[in-house]
Amino acid sequence: MEKQTANDKILSYNDVVLRRSDLAILNGPYFLNDRIIEFYFSYLPSTFPEASEDILLLPPSITFWIKECPDSASLKDFIEPLQLPQRKLIIFPINDNDDVTAAGGGTHWSLLAFDRKTNLFVHHDSSGCLNKKHSKRVYKAVVAYTETDAKYIDCSSTPRQVNGFDCGLYVTAIARAICKWCVSERHDYNMESLWFSTIEEQITPSLVTNMRNEILELVRNLMVKQENRVARK
């Protein structure tokens, strides 16, 4: 029997490859890495197929490049294929890493969401305004490519994390809540409220803790399905 290592591939889902070390992160009270957030953002559109063309959840690597891109020409070539003007909702995972030689680094996650109908970028940070500088850099880089004059706000009512490692889970939970709100037929497009009350009511410490278990169970179920497909070949 081959010895298992932390780098072993355990799941290929869309363009995301998860490794055994990612299971260890989900099993324990640890900071989520880029791969886990990318995996969940890749999975989430499958829960609302009717709106999958209207909603874009960008992986951390693309958001990082947008934030750190060194010149406007490269940024344009990179962003245009994303078709931002066609999206009603765009969600960016924001990381405080600003070292282009250390992709996958950083110590804190937050979320930036663009809503076309209200023409607004909203920053949700479970640690207050810790990532405000990084979020604003993404906003300034992409706002022109949305073909709007959208404004930017930091949402002061974003639920706060109760420890130093759940920020990534807050990002996944808030992203899911916003997407569900967006595809719902019953919501108020008031610029003053948007999805804010939904997040305040739904995103609790217990839900966030359970989010870790949900993602872990999702990964395990997909692993079984992948193994069954391989076995049938």
N, C-alpha and C positions, 0 to 999 in steps of 0.2 A: 504493500500500500504506500502510495506517495505521501510524503509529509506535507501537511497543509501549511501554507505561509500567508502572511498578512496581505501579500500582493496578488494572491490567487484571484482570478476573475470568477465572480459568482453569478453575475447577471448581465446580459446585454439587453437594453431596452431602448428602442429607437436608436439614437446615436450615443447613448450613455452606457458606459461600462462601469458597473460597481464591483468592488473588490472586497475580500474578506475583512479587511480593516474597516470598511464602512459599516459592516454589521457590528463590529465592536463599538464603534461610535454610537450607533443607535441603541445598543444594549446598555450603555452606561450614560452617566450624566456628563456628556462631553459636547463641546462646541461643534456644530455641524460644519462639515467641509463643503467645498464647491460641488463635488460630485453628488452628494446627497440632495442638495438644493436643486441642482440641474436635473436630477432624476425626477424629483417631485414635480418640478415645473414642466417637465416633458410629459409626465403622466396626467396632470390635472386637466388638460383640454379634453381628454377622453371622457371626462365626466359631464361635459357640456358640448357634445358634438354639433348641436344645432347652432352654436355661436363660435365655433373654433376658428373661423376665418376673421371674426370681428375682434377677437381677443388674442393678444400676443404676450406670452410670458418669456422674457429673455433669460437665457442662462447666465450665470455669473461671469463666465469668461468673456462673453460679448459685452456685457455692461462694463466690465473692467477695461476692455479695450477702448470702448467709447469714452470712458472717463480719462484714460491715460494716452489716447492717441496723440502723437506728436505733431501732426500737420493736418490741415483742413482737407487737402486733396485725398489723402488716405482715408480720412474719416468719411468723406462723401462716398467713395467707392465701397466702403464697408457698410454704411447705413442704408443706402438706396435699395439694395435687394431685400431689406426687411419690410419694405412697403408700408412705412409708418402712416402715410396719409389715408390708407384704407382701413386702419384699425380704430375701433371705437374705444378700446381699452388697452393700454400697454403697461406692463408691470416689469420693473427693473429691480433686481436684488442688488443692494448697495453694500459694498465692503469698504472698510477703512484702509485697505492696503493701497499704497501709492508707489510701491517699488515694482517697476516693470520687470525686474530680473527675478522677482519672487512671486510669480503667478500662483494663486492658491494660498497666499499669505493672509495677513490681516487678523484682527481680533474682535471685530464687531460687525454684525449684519443689521441692515434696516431695509426698508422697502419704499420705492418711489412709484407712484401710480399716476398715469395720465388718463383723464376722462375727457373724451372729445366733446360730448354734449355740453358740459359746463366749461370747457376750455381751461382746464385746470390740471396742474401737476401737484400731487399731494404726497408729502413725505411722512411716513409712519416709522417712528424710531422708538423701540421699547425701552431705550435708555435716555429718553428726552431728546436732546439735539446733538448727541455725540457724533453722529455722522452727517450733520448738516452741511459741512464744507464739501464732502464727497458727493452728497446728493445734489447739491446745487451745481457742481461741475458737470454731472450727467445731464441735468436739466438744460444748462446753457449750451451743451454740446448738441442736444437733439431737438430742442424746441423748434428751430427753423425747419427741420426735416418733417415735422408734423404738419407743416403748412398752416400754422395757427400763430396767434400772438398770445398763447396760453400763459397764464400767471403761475406762480409757484407759492405754495404755503407749506409750513410745517404744522402737522396736526397735533395740537397740544393735548388732545384727549386720547391719544393712542395709549392702550393699556401698557403698564410698565412690567418688565420682567422682575422676578423676585430673586434672581441669582445671577451669576456671572457667565453662564454658558448656554442659556436658552434663547438667545437672540435669533438664531437661525430658525428655531421652531416657531417663534412669533412671526417671522417672515412667511413661513409656509402656511401657518394658520390664517394670517391676515390676507394673504393672497387668495386662499380658498374662499374666505368670507366675501371678499370684494367680487370675485368672479361669480359666486352664487347670487350676490346682490345684483350684479350687472345683467345676468340672464333671467332674473325673476321678472315676471310680468307686473309685479306689484312693488314698485319702489318710487320714491320721491326724488325727482331730479332738482332739488333745491340746492343751489350753490352753497348755502350755509350749512347743509347737513350731509348731502351726498350719502355715503355708506357709513358715516361716522357712528351713528347710534347703533347700527348693526354690529360694528366692531366692538364698541364699548360693552354691549350686552353679551356678545358671544365669546370674545377672547378673554378667557379667565385662566389663572394659573393651572387649574386642574385640566382644562381643555388642552392647554399647551403641553402639559406633561403627558396627556393621553396621545397627543399628536406624535410623539416619539414612538409610542407603541403602535400606532396606526401605520406609520411609514414602515416600521420594522416588519409588521405583519404583511403589508402590501408587498414588500421585497420578497419575503419568504414564499408567499403565494405565487408570485411571478416566477420565482426560481423553480417551484414544483411544475408549473405549466411548461417552462422552458425544458426542464428535464424530461417531461413526458413527450414533448414534441421530438426531442432528440431520440428517445427510446423507440418511437414509432417509425423512425426512418430506417 
